[in-house]
Amino acid sequence: MASDIRPGDQHLPAAGYESFQDDLQRVLAKEDASRRAILHLRHIVDLLADTQVASPDIDPSSWKVLIGEFFLSEKHMDELTWEDSLDQERSALRYFVGTGGDTGAGKSSLLNVLVNAKADIVPSSQNGACTAAVCCFSYPDVKSERKEFSAKIHMKSKATVEKELVDFFEDLHEFEDRSQNETGEDSVTFAERDRFDDQLNLIQGWSGLSEQRLRNLGRGGLAPEIVAECLHVRDIFDLSKPEEGLVISLSDDKESIFRAALKPFVGGRGAECLRWPLVEMVEIFVEADILQNGIVLVDLPGQMDALDARSRVARRFYSKLDRLIVVASGDRAANNKTAMDLIRDDQIVDMEAEGRLNTSNLGIVITKIDDMKWRSFIESEWPTSQVPAEIQHAVDRLGLLEELQAEVRDERGESGRLSPHMAIPDTDDFAFTSESSRHRQKLLQSEIRTLEAFCRRSCIDARSIDIKKQFQRRFEKIRTSLRSKTDFLLASPLEVFPVSSHKYRNIIAGKPSDTFPDAPSTGITALTNWIVKGSLPKRENHADSIIQRCQVIFDAASSWATNDLCVDTVLSEVALSSLKDFLKEEKEILAENIMMESRKYAQELKSLCLAAQWSNPAKIDSLARGFVSHIDRYQKGTDGDKDKLHWSTYAACIRRNGGFFSTFRTPKREHYWQARTAMIMWMPHAVSWSHLFGKPVQDGAVTLQGRIRDVAESYSARIKASDLVPDEFKRAYCGYAYKIQNLAGKYAAALQQSVLRYREAGDRIRQETKDWCNEHMKGAYAAARKVTGLGKHAKQANIMHVHAEQLQTFIFHDIAERVDEKVRKVVLRLFSDIKECGDTLLSSIDKLTADLARRLSRPIANPVENGITPELEKLKTAIANEAATWKTFWSTLQRQIPRNSPAAVVAVDAAAVIDKERAGVEVGMFMPSLSSPPTSCKNPQRASLFLIAQEPPLEDKAAREVPDFFTKFGIFYQEDSEIGNLVTASGSEALEPAGMRAFQSRLADPRIEKLLDAFDVHFSFTLGSDQGAFYAFNINPNQDDRRLVYMWGPGTILEFSCGSHTILLKGVVASNGFTQIPYAYLARKAREDDLVDIKVKLERGGL
């Protein structure tokens, strides 16, 4: 069978990504812009602080409050000044990338290379180095001391260590007492005794007490006294605050000195002062490029003993990771299974529920690829049945060359030349002359190195692809088990990165090799790009949010500083009254449109909520039926062990209430009963939960933001186009229209925050379900711990069995009710937030237009006439310059940076919008099916031909009657079988410009010519049918600058309100570029204006 693995197979990530550089440059530009915006705000407030003047129209000091409201969280209101808040806001973004792997897999070396290409920052290649506690690598804070390397060591609190000591000695004494009563000491008992001895040695190391003293205190129930008698106790614990741990700071400019100082805290067993067992978390701050924009690399320990307080810290970080990297050693095939074991089945279920498996958020890093024994891999470990011919040929040729090289070496005489008896293979592959054997040796060595590099790289790729396939098979097997047979399953997008930290360092030092000739060949570049690429959406949203909030403040500052509030026109009472009535009606339409769009999103969310309900009798009964047998299986391991767990293992799991426990013998066995129970509980709900709290909710929110933005733009367009609005108001409004767009941006930012809080609440509920399950089981563990005497294992197992029988009838009912109640509350909270966002937008827009109308009723006097002092005028000029400088920079940048994918939230630049208004530029209505973007037309009269694959036409009219008919009804329709047949025959070709032109000959119909004589024909774009929706191109009455021609297929139904073209309509810009008229409004207007709804079916098609 031919192999499906080839050297250079591009299944692995390339060093770059398509569009990655554009995305990166755009985000970097926005991040720089956010920093500039904050800097300009700082300058403005500095000006206010330096100039003590009074303003008759506004109190400049109130801007400090405005900035505080925008940038200070409630949590920090009392702790920070508003100046600090600006810096904190910019650096508040955190994108967490976790690395997990077994001891010795090369995690520390990998992280060292990612943050510093030249030298290690933390110790590596040590037993336990950087794996006992969570270790975070991040960029230093803005105001922190500028040492090149710094760290904060978070020590365990005195109370925490005392509790751990009590738990340890209880565990130890139970083991020793039971081991004396059990018959003989088997390998498991022996290994567990070694584990306890190791832990005693560690306690000895940090406390400075003898083993005998430790045992005496432990046996006497005085374990907390160990802390009191500990040497250097004040250097390790905060005795005045026993519930809080010390935070120790380290810093230096030399990595060697810094690394030596850090060593005792991260696992250096040879250090004089043993401290790492008492460390809860380590934060390391490095000015590394990869960390500069909020990325935090987290070295996560493997699953930790449930009695270790650090396990809670690790779980907390696991729950907030944005991306997870699983690190596995690639130097031998035996490590493949080790890599697979790094992710448990319950963790895959968790990732499914979190929605992480439908995006590329999991990466597999294969380390130590330079140490791979590639010959053994080809001989016995190649993942398919047949080694590819080109690789086998390379291996055979390499063997021949190595034999030849050995002969050259053996036959060479003292002169350094070949012996005359040397036999040269008769082959064209070697062209030997009378050159020296030394030169021939160099030629052989060169080709041997080339072939070895080819073989090694081929094996690296083959192993990496095989590991990826193994992971994907396992993931998809579990994910398939979570779904019904009819559910659609996306492939798990796992990324695999074969890397060599050692070779990367060599290349940076100028020492490339044949297999690794440059930095990308080591895999480090691809891994770095993957991490950075994943961070871009979160970083862009953060930068957009800052820019948008700054923009609102700039609007306020600019309006005040440039006397934008002053107008010199007064409307008559009649005009003002008419304007107010119009604005009132517009507000009602705006409110209705905002509510309509919000309801669409709410309805989608309600559907997801119903699908995710836990109170499903069938699911609950299924879980209940299998619960007892599930608890009974606690007596066996997770790998299908036929024998029951060893008594010491079972007792250790009972002592930990089912928390994580790992045996000490090799191969290690891990036991996590709590996670196993949580997995079976979540399996029926993981998929629906990922929909309710995952990407669909976020995508829906982005769609809602776009629709609300369209609603706001349509509102502005109606004001500027209406004959009922005085020209004076229109002119003034054109200078304010951009503010409405900024208010829509503020709405989008608020909505994003609400959805983020909603999703975080979903994560908390998911964690709480596990706590609730553990609460139900606590009674069983407590009763099992009280068992004494012979046969303790069997008695404990029986207690667990009986308790499971008692629980099975209500445990899942109870949890389901609590989950559904919690979900109901967070969903209602999101609905409330969405309504509040809409209400805020509505009131803000209403306030803006009402204020403008009020100013037109009583104009504000010129500032000079109003007694503005020279000092205040100077201040206003300086602030106006700051705002103008920012706006010029931002509008220029927006034109230069690469375009974003749809749905990015950005602030609208005031200057650009005002210039566009003044120039009279027509804003096109874009939609995905546009064959080309709309452009402004010199001739104000034109017709747009819309060719649609399925929809409306009507009865026959003579050519002379057509104009009158069109004027009266605002529409002309004609059944035409040729058009219908052409639509049917064209199919998808009609969607292309060339296909659309096939219909142009139908415009030669005399009836159509009468309607289009004065118009230029302009082919535009295609539309699809939308049953039940009513659209208009122009909503103002008696407008006739565009005429639309539709071509329809057989059976199309057209419905319209006859005469609606003669009245003013209200609506919202839809995704197809038209204005959608709400049917409720249309029906009301039809009643008020005596309009008649007409429905026509074109059996044969037509126009």
N, C-alpha and C positions, 0 to 999 in steps of 0.2 A: 504494500500500500504506500502510495507516495506521501511524503510528509507535507503538512500544511504550514510548516515553519521554514522561513528562508532568512538567510543573513540580510540584515538591513531592513527587515520587515517593519513597516511604519505603523504597526499597532501601538507602538509606544509614543508618548508625547514628544513632539519636536521642540527644539529650543525656543521657537517663536510660535505665535498663534496668528491666524488670519484676523486682521483688524485689531489685534492686541495693542500694537503701537499707537493706533489712532485713539483707542479707548484710554490708554495710559496717558497720552499727551493731553487729551481733553480733561481728564480728572486732575492731573497735575496742574493744569492751567487754572481750573476752578479752585483748587486748594490754595494756589497762590493768590487768586482773586479774593478769596474769603479772608486771607491774612491781610491783604491790602485794605479791604473794606473795614475791618476792625481797626487797622492803623488809622484810617481816616476818621473813624468815630472817636478814637482816642484824641486825635488832634482837635476835633470839634469840642469835646468836653474840656480839654486843656484850655482852649480859647475861652470857654464859658467860665472856667475857674479863675483865669487870669484877669478877666474883665468884669468888674463889679458895676453893672449898669442895669437900669430898670427899663423894661419894655412895656409900652401901653397895650400891646395886643397879645403878648404871651410871656410867660415866665420861663426864661431859658433854663433855669435850674431844674425845671420839671423834666428836662430831657434825661437827667440822671435817673429819675424814676422810670422813664420810658425804657432806657437801656437796661436798667435792672430788671424790669418786667420781662424783657426779651431774652436776657442772658443769665439771669440768676435763678437757679432752681430754688424751690421753697426750702429744701434741705440745707442750702448754703446761705440763705438770706442773712442770717445773723453772724455767719462765720467769715464771709468774704466781703471785700469792698467791690464796688461795681467794676473797678479797674481789673482786679483779679479775675472777675467773672468772664471778661472778654478772653483772657488768655486761657482760662479753664475751658471755656466753650470750644475754642479752637482745638484744644488737645483732648477733648472729652471722648473722641471716637476711639473705640477699642475693637479690633478685629482679631479674635483669638484663634490661633492655629495650634492644636495640640499634637504632641508626638507621644506615641505609646509603643512600647516594645519590651522584650525580655532583656534581662541583664546580659550585657556583653554583645548586644545586637548592634551597637555603634550609635546609639541615640546622641550621647554627649558629643562624640566626634562630629556628627552631622550638624548639630546645633552650633557648635563652635565654628565650623566652616561657614555656616549661613550668616553668622553675625560678625565674623572676623576672618578674612581669608588668609591672614599671615600667621596668627598665633592663637593658641587655645586661651579662652577666657576662664573656663571652669575646668577642673581636673577631669580627665577621662581615662578610660582603660583601667579603672579601679573597681574593686568589688563594692558595689553599692553607691558609686559616685553618681550624684545628681538623680538618684532614683528613689531614695527614701522619702523625699518630700517633693511637693510641687515646686518647680523652678521656672520662673517667668523671665523672659528676656524682652525688654521694652526700651523705647527711646526715653532719655531723661526728660523730666519736666522742664518747662521753660525757665522757671526761676530756681532750679536746683543748682548746686555747685557744679562747675564745669570741669570736673575731673574726667578723664577719658573713660575710666571704668569705675562704677560705683555699685553698691548693693545694699539692700535692706534685708536683714535676717529676722524673720518673725519666729520667735521662740514659743514653745508651748507654755501655757500658763502653769503656775504651781498647782492649782486645783486639778488641772487635766493630768499632769504627771502623777499626782498622788492617786488618782482614780485608776490610771493605767497600772500602777504598781500593785494596787489591791487586786485588780483583775488578774494580773500575771501570777501573783503568788497563790491565789485561789486555784488557778489553772494548774500550776505546778504541784501544789499539794494534792489535788485530786488525782493527778496523773501518778504521782509517786505512791500514794496510798493504794490505788487500784492496781498498779503494776506489781505490787507485792502480793496481791491476792490472786492475780491471774497466773495461770500455769505457764511457766517459761517466759522467755523474752524473745519475741520474734523480731524480724527485720524492721517492721513498722514501729514497734515499741522502741527499738534501739535508735531509729532515726529521730523519733520524737524526743527521746532523751537528749540527743545531740542538739535539737532545736532549743530546748530549755537551757542547756548549758551555754549555748551561744548568746541567748538573751541575758543570762546572768552575767556573762563576761562583759556585755555592753553596759549593763547597769553598773557593774564594777568600774568600767572605764570612765564613765562620766561622773560617778558619785565619789570615787576615790576610796570607797569602803571595801573591806575584805569580803570574800564570798561567805565566810562563816557569819560575819556580822549581818550581812544581807539576809541569810537564811534565818538567823535568830529573830530578826525584826519581822520577817515575813511570817514565820510560824507563830509568832506572838501576836499577830494581828496589828502590828505596828508599822506596816509598810509606809504610811505617810512620814514616819520619823526618818526614813532614808533621805528625804528631801531636806529635812532640818539639819541632818548631820553631814550633808553633802559638802565637799570641799568647794570653795569658790561659789557658794550658794548665791551670794549677792550679784555675782557676774552672770548668773544663769536665770534667776527668777526675780520678779518684782514682788518682794515680800509685803509691801504695803497694799498691793492690789493682786491678791492671789488668783482672781478670776481673769486677769489680763496677762498676756505674755510680753516679755521685753522685745523691743525692736532694736537690733544692733546694726549700726551703719558702718560700711567699709567703703573706702575709695582710694584710688591711686591712678597715676598716669602711666605706670608701667604694668603691662599685663602679667609679668612674672611675679612681681611683688603682690599684685592684687590676687592672683591665683593662689599664692601661698597663704595669704590671709584668709581666703575663702575656704581653703581645703578642709579645716576641721568641721565646717558646717555642712559639707556636701558629701561626706563619706570617706574621708581620708583616714583609714584605720591606723596608719603609721604616725598620725599627728600626736603631739604631746598632750594636747587637750582634746579629748573626744567630745564633740558637741552635736554631731549630726543626728543622733537618736532623739534629741530634744528639739529639733527644728521642725516647725510646722510648715513653713513656706519660705522660699528664697526669691527675692526680686532682684534682678540684675539689670542695670541700666547701661546701655552701650549706644554710642552715636553711630549706629550701623544704617546703611542705606535702606535695607529691607524693613527696618523698624521705624523709619522716619515719619511715616504717615498713619500711625495708629495700629500697625500690625504688632501683635504680641505673640511671641513663640513660647509655648508652654511645654516644658518637659514633664510629662505625667508619669508618676510611678505606676507600676503594674498594680493589679488589684491588691489592696492591702488588707491585712488582718482587721476584722471588724472591731477588735478591741483597741486598735491604734487610732487615736484622734485624727491623724492625718488623712485617714480614709474619707472623712467627711469633707475635708478641703478638696481632695481629689474629685469626689463626686460632684461637688459644687462647680468645679471647673469643667468637668465633662458635660454638665447640663447647659453650659453657655458657650461651648465651642462653635465657631463658625465653620471650621474645617478640621478634620482629623487625619493625621498621618500615622499609619501603622508601619513600624520599622522592623524589618526582618533581615537577618544575616543571609547573604547569598553565596557564602563560600562552599556550602555543601548541601546536598539534596535533603538531608535529614531535617534541615531547618524549614523546609516547606511546610511541614505539619506544624512546626512551632509557630510559624507565621499565622497559619489558619487558627490556631488556638488562642491567638491574641484577641480575637473578637468572638465573644460568646453568642449563642443563639438569641438570648434575651436582649443583648445589645443591638442586634440586627432588627429585632421587633421594635425596640425603642426608636431606632433611626427611621424605621418605616413610619411610626406614629408621628415623629417630628417632621416628616416630609423631606428628610435629607437624602433619601436614596433616589430621588428623581432629578437631582442635580449633582454636579461633579464636586461633592463635598468630602469625599473619602479618597485618600491617596495611599498607595502601597509603595514604600520605599525599600528597595533591595540594596543593602549596604555590602561593603567589603567585596565588591565584584572583582577587584583586582587580585584577590586571594583565591579566586575560583580555580579548582582543579579541573580544568577543561578537558583533559585527556580522559579522566575517569568519567566525566559527564557524558562524553561521546560514546565511550565503551559500554556503560551500563545504566546511564540515567537519562538518555535522550527521551523526551516526553512522547514521541511517536514511535511507531514500530520500525521506521526506516529513517536512517540519517540521510539528508539530502545529498545527491550525487556530487555537487560541487564541494560540499564540506568534506565528504569522504575522499574525494580526489585530493583535496588540499592536505588531508591527514596522511594519505599514502605518499604523496610527494614529499612532505615534510620528513617522513621516516626515511626515505631514500637519501635526502640531503643530509640528514643527521648521520647516517651510515657513512656517506662520502666524507663528511667532515671529520669523522673519527679516523677514517683511513688516511686522510691527508695529515692528520695530527700524528698518527703512528708511523707513517712512511717517511715523514720529513727528516732529512739528514741534518748534520751539524751546520751545513752551509745555508740551511734555510730553504733549499730547493727540493722539488720532488725527486724521489728516487727514480732511476730509469725503469725500474720494474713496476712502478705505480700503474695500475690499470684504470683507465678513464672510461666511463660508460659511453658507448657509441650512441649518442643522442644529440639532437639539435639544441637541447635545453642548455648544454654547457659548451662553450666555445673556448677551450683551453689553448693557450699559446705557450710560449716559452717564458711567460711571466713567472715571477717567484711564487712559491706556495703560500707565502704570507698574503699576497694580494688575492690569490684564489680563496684563501681562507676568509678574507674580508667579504668577498662576493658571496660565498656560501652563507656566512653569518647574516648578511643583509637580507638575503631571500628567506632564510629561516625565520628571522624576526618578523618579516612581513607576513609569512604564512601563519606564524604563531598568533600574531595580532588579529588576523582574519578569523582564525579558529576560535580564539578567546571571545572576540566580539560576537561571533555567531552564537556561541554557547550562552553568553550573557543575555542576548536577545531571546533565545529559545527558552531559557529558564524563566525570564521575566514574563514572557507571554504565557507560559504554562501556569505560573503562579496566578496571573491575572485570571486565566480561565477557571482555575480551581476556586478562587474567591467568587467569581461570578456565578459558577454553578451552585456553590453553597448559598450565596445570597438569594439567587433566584428560586432555589428549592424552598427556602423558608418563606420568601415573599409570595410564592405561588400558594403555599399552604394557608396564607392569610386571606386568600381571595376565593370567591366562588368560581365555578368553571366558566361563567360568562364574563367575568371581569377582565378588563384589558390590563396587561402587565407591561410596563416599560422595562427595557433592559437596564440593569444597574450600571450607571456610568462610572466605573472605577478607573482610576488612573494609576499606572505603574511606572515607577522611576528607578531604574538601576543606577546607583551612584557609587562613586569612590571618593571619599573625603580626602584620603591620603594622596591620591593622584592629582586631585584638584590643587592641593597645597603645593605639590611638586611643580605643577604648571605655573602657578602664580610665582614660584621661586625661579622660573626659567628652566625647568627640567622636565620637558615633555617625554613621552614614550611612544612606541609604535601603536599600542592599543589605544592610548589616550594622548593624541597629539595636541589637543587644545581643550579649553575649559568646557565647551558644550559637550564634548565626548565623555566627560565625567558624570554627566547627568545633573550636576548642581545647578547649571543655568536653567534647564527645563523645570526643575523643581521650584526654583526661585520665581520663575515666570508664572507658574501655576498658582503659587501662593499670592503673588501680587495681583494676578488677574482676578482671582476670587474676591479680593478685597475691594475692587474698583466700584461695584454698585453701591456698597455700603458707604464708601468714602465719598462718592459723588452725591448721594442723597444728603450726607452730612454737610458737604460744602454748599450744595444748593440751598439747604435750610438756613445756613448762616447768611449767605448772600441775600436771600429773600428777606430775612428779618432786618438785615442792615439796610436793604433798599427801602423798606417802609420808613425807617428812621431818616434816611436821606431825603425821602419825599417830604416829610414834615419839616426838616431843617431847611430844605431848599425853598419850600413854599413861604416860610417865614422870612428867610433871609433875602429873597428876591421880591418881596412885597407882592407875592402871588395872590394874596388875599384881597388885594385892592382892585376894585373895578370902578369904571367911570360911567357905567350905563345904568339907567333905571327903567324897568319895565312898567308899562301901564298896569293899572289894577285889573283890567279885563284880560290882558295878556298873561299877567301873573296868575290870575285865577284859573285860566285855561291850562296854563303850564302845570299848576299844582294838580289839577284833575287828571291830566295826562300822566304825570309822574305817579300818582296814586294808583291808576289803573296798571301802569307798567310794573309797579311794585307787586301788585297782585299776580300778574303774569309771571314775574320773576320768582315769586314765592311758590307758585304752582309748579313751575318747571324744576326748581330746586327740589321740591318735595317729590315730584314724580321720579326724578333720577335717583333720589335717595331711596325711594320705595323699591325701585328695581333691584338695587344692591341688597336691601333688607330682605326682599323676597328670596333672592338667591341664597342668602345666609340662612334663612328659615328652612329652606329645602335641605341644606347641608346639615342643619341642626337636627331635623327629623331623622335623617339617615344615620346620624351618629348617636342616637339615643341608646343608652345602656339598658334601660328598663324594657328589655325584649325577652319575654318569657321563654322562647325557644332557646336563645343563647344562654340565659341564666340556668335553665334546667340542664342543658348540656354540660355546662361547667360544674354544676352541683353533682351530677352523676359521676363524674370522673375525679372528684376532689379527694375522696378517701384513698383511692388507689394511687393518686399523685403523692399524697403524704407518705404512704407506705413505701414509695420508691425512694424516699429520702435515705433509706437504709442501703441503697446502692449508689454507685458512682454515676457520673454523667457519661461515661464512655461505654456503657453497656456491660459493666462488670457483673459477672454471674454471682460472685460471692458478695455477702453483705460487707458493709464498711467495717473496718477494724474498730474495736470498742473505743480506742483512744480518739479516732477521727470523729466517730459519732458523738462522743461526749464533748469534744471541742466545738462541734457545730451547735449542740444544745446550749453550751455555755455562751455562745455568741448570738443566741436567739435566731439562728439560721443565717447570720451574717457571714461574710466571706471568710474562708479558712483554706489554707494551702498546706499540704503535707510537706515534710522536710526531705523525704526520700526522693531518689531519682528513679524513674521520671516522676515529677511532682504531679499530684492530683489536686485540682481545685474544687471546692465545694461552696456553693452559694445558694442555699435553699430559698432565701427570700427572693432572689432574682428569678429562680425557676418558677415559683408560684406567681410572681408578677407577670411572667411571660405567658403562662396559660390564661391568666385573667385578661391580658391585653390582646391576645391573638384574634379574637372576634371583632375587636374594635379598632385595631391599628390603622387600617386603610381609611375608614370613615373619619377617624380623628385627624388624620393627615390632611383630609379635605377641609374639615371644619376649622382647623387652626394652622393650616399650612399655606402653600403657595396659591391655591385658588382664591383664598380670602385676600391675600396681598394683591394678586392680579386684578381682582374685582375692584379693590380700592383704587388702583391706578386707573382703571377704566372710568370709575366714578369721578376721579379728579379731572380727567379729560373732558367728560361730559359737562361738569360744572363750569369748567373753563369756557366751553363753547356757549353755555347758557349766559355767562357774564359778557362774553363778546357779542352775542346776539342782542343782549340788552342795550349795550352801547350803540350797536349798529342801528337799532330801531330809533333811539333818541336822535341820532345824527341824520337819519333819513326822513323822519316824520315831518309833515307839513304843519302839524299842530304845535311844534316846538319853535319858539321864536329864534331867529337867526342869532340874536345876541347871546342866547343861552347856548346854542350850538357851538359858537366860536369859543366861548369860555369853557364849554365842556370838552372840546378837543384837547385843551391843555391839561385836562384832568382824567381823560379816558384811560391812560396808562395805569393810573392808581387803582382802577377797578381790576385790571389784570393782576396787579400786585396783591390786591385783596384776594383774588382767586388763588394766587400762589400761597398766600397765608393760609387760606382754607385747606389747600393740598397738604401743607406742612402739618397743620393741626390734625388732619385726617390720618396722615401717616403715623403720627405719634399715638393716636387712638388705636389704630390697628396694631401697632407695636405693643402697646399695653395689653391689648386683647390677646395677642399671641403669647405674650409672657404669662398672662393669667392661665392660658391653656397648658403651658409647661408646668406651672405650679400645681394645677389640678392633677396632671399626670403623675407628678411626684407624690402628691398627697394620697393618690389611690394606693401606692405601695406602702405608705405609712399606715393607712387604714387597714390594709391587709395584715401588716405586721402586728398591729394592735390586737386584731382578732386572735392571732397565734401566740401572743405573749403568755396567756394563761397556760397553754400547753407546755411551753418551754419552762415556765416557772415550776409547774408540777413535776416535770421530768428532772429538773435539777435537784429536787428534794429526795429523789430515790437514792437509797444507800444499800449496801450489802451485796451479796452474791447475785448474779443474774441481772445486774443493773442495766445492761444493754437491752435485754429483752423487755424488761419492765418499762424502760424509757420509750421503746418503740411502741409498746402497747398503749401507753398514755397518749402518745401522739396519734395513734389510730383512733382511740375512743374520742379524743377531742375533735378530730376531723369529722367523725360521724355526727357529733353534736353541732358542728359548725356548718356542714354542707347545706342544710336547709335554708340558711338565712345569710351567710357571709356575702354571697354575691348579690343577693337582693338588697342588702343594706348598702353595699358599696355603690351599686347601680343607682339607687335613689339619691345618694349623696352626690354622685357625679352629675346626674341630670339636674339637680337643684343648683349646683355650682355653675354648670354650663349655662343654665337659664339666666342666672344673674349676670354673668359676664357678657352674654349675648345682648341682654337688655341694656347693659351699661354701654356696649358699643353702639346700639341703636340710639341711646340717649346722646352719646358723643357726636354721632353723625348729625342728629337733629340740631344739637348745639352749634356744631360747625356751620351748618346751613343757616341757622338763625343769625349767627354772628356775621356771616357774609352778607346776608340780606340787610341787617340793620346797618352795617358799615356802608354798604352801597347807598342805602336810603339816606343815611346821614350825609354822605358826600354830596348827593344831588340836592338834598333839601338845603344844605348850607350854601350851595352855589346859588340856588334860587333865592334864598334869603338875602344874599349879598347883592343880587340884582334888584331887589326891592328897596334896599337902602345902601348904596355904595359906600365903601370905606374910603375915607379921605386919603389923599396922597400923604405918604409918610412925612414929607418935608412940612406940609401944612399942619400935620398932627403933632409937631413939636419934637420930632426925633432928634436926639442929641448927636453930635459928631462921633462921640465914642461908640454909641449904639450902631450908627451907620457903618463905622469901621468894622465893628464886630460882625455885622451882617454880611459885609463884603467878604471878610475872611472865611466865614462859614459857607457862603455861596460858592467861593472858589474851591473849598474842600469838596463840596458836593459835586460841583461841575467836573473837577479833576477825576473823581471816582467814576462818574457817569461816562465821561469820555473814554476812560480806560476800559470800562466794562463793555460799552457798546462796540468798541474796536475789537476787543478780545472775542466777543460773541461771533463776529464775522470771520475771525481767523481760526478758531479752534474747530477740529473735526466735528461733524454732526453727530448727535447722540441718537441712539435707538429710541423708539417712541416712548412717551410717558415720563420723560425726565421733568422734574419740577424746577423751573428756573424763574428768576425774577425778570420782569420786563423793564427795560431801560426807558426812562421817561423821554429823554432827548430823541431817541430813535423813533418812538411812537409819534411824538409831536411832529417831527420832520416828515414822517410818512403821511400824517394827516394834512399837513400844509401842502405837500406835493400832490395831494389828491390821488395817491396810489391806490388802485383797487386791490383789495386783499382777496386772493383766490381761496376757494374752498377745496382743500386737498382731501383725497381719499385714496386708499390703496390701489384701486383699479384704474387710476388716471394713466392714460397712455402718455400724456405729457402735461406738465404743470400749466395751469391757466395763466395767460398773460394779459396785460392791459391792452385794450383795443383803441386805435385812434378814432375809428368811426363809432360814435355812441350807439348806432343802431346795428345790431348783428343778430344772427340766429344761431343757436347752438343745436346741433343734431345729436340727440341722445338715442342710441340704438340699444334696445333692451331685448334680451332673449325671450322674455315671457311677460306680457301685460296688456294695456287698454286701446280701442277704436269704436265707430258707430254707423249711422244711416247715410244714405246717398243724398247729396245735395248738388245741384247744378253749379257750375263754376261761378256764375254771376251771383249766386246767393251766398257763396262762402264768406266773403268779407262781412256782410251784415250778420250772418250767423255767428261768426267769430267775435264780432264786436258785442253782440248781445249776450252771448253765453260765456265768452272768454275761453272757448275751446272749440276745436273742430276735430271730428273723428270720421273715419271712413273705413268700412270693411273692404279688404283687398286680399284676395286669395294668393296673388303672386307674392305679396309681401310676406304673408303667412308661410308660404312654401319656402321662400328664401330664408326666413328666420330658421325654419326647421332644417333646411339643407345646410346652412352655414355652420350650425352648431357652435363650437367654441371658437371657430375662426372669426365669428362676428365680434369677438372681444378684442381683436387686434385692429389697429388703424386701417390696414389693408382690407380686412374683412368688412369693416364699417363702410368703406367707400363703395363696396358692391351694391349698397342700397341707394347710392346717390342718384342713380338713374330714375328712381321712383319719384324724385322731386320734380321731374319734368311734367308730372300730372298738372293739367291746367288749374285745377282747384288749389293745388299747393303753390303754384307759381303766383297766383293772385295774392297769397298771404306772405310770400317771401320776396316779392319784387324789390322792395326798398331795403332789403337786408343782405348783409354779407354772410354767406354760409360758412360756418366754422365747425368742423368736426371736433368733438370734445372727448367724452368718455362714456363708458357703458355703466348701466345700473342693473340691479336685480330686483325682482318683485319683493314687496313688503306688505303682505296682506293685512288690512285693518289699520294701516298707517296713512296719514294724510300729509302731503308735502306741498310746498310752494317755493318757487324760485325767488319771487319778490312778494313781500307781504304788504307793501303800500298800495293804496287804491289807484286804479287807472294808469298803471305803469305799462309802457309798451316799448321798451328799448330792447327786449329780448323775446324771441319766439322759439319755443322748443318743439322739435319734431321727434316723435317716438315711433319706432317700428316694433310691432308686436306679433307674437306667434299665435297659432290657432287656439281658440278656447280662452283667450285672455278676457278678464273682467275689469272694466274701468268704473270707478265710482268717484263722483265729484259733486260739490255743492254749486249748483247753477247760480251764477251771479256773484260768487264770492270774490271775483276779481275787482269788483267795484267798491269794496269796503276795506277798511284798515284791518289787517289781521295781526294776531300775536302768535309767536312761536319761538322755538329754540333751534339753533343750527344743529342738524343731525350729522351722523358720521358720513352720510353719502353726499354731503355738501349742500343739500337743500335745507329749508326751514321746515321743521315738523310742526304742524298745528295740532295741539291737543284736541282730541275729539270732543271732550266735554265743553271746551271753549267754543269749538266750531259749531256744535249743536246749539249752544246758547245764542251765538250770533245768528245762526240760521233762523231761530225762533224770532229774535228781535228784528231781523231785516227781511223776514219772509223769504228766505232762501229755500230752494228745493233740492233735496238729494236725489241724484240720478245714478242708476246703475245700468251699465250696458255690457253685454257679452258679445265678443267678436268671435263667432264660431269659426271663421276661416282665417282669422288674423287680420291685420291691417295697420292703420296709422292714425 
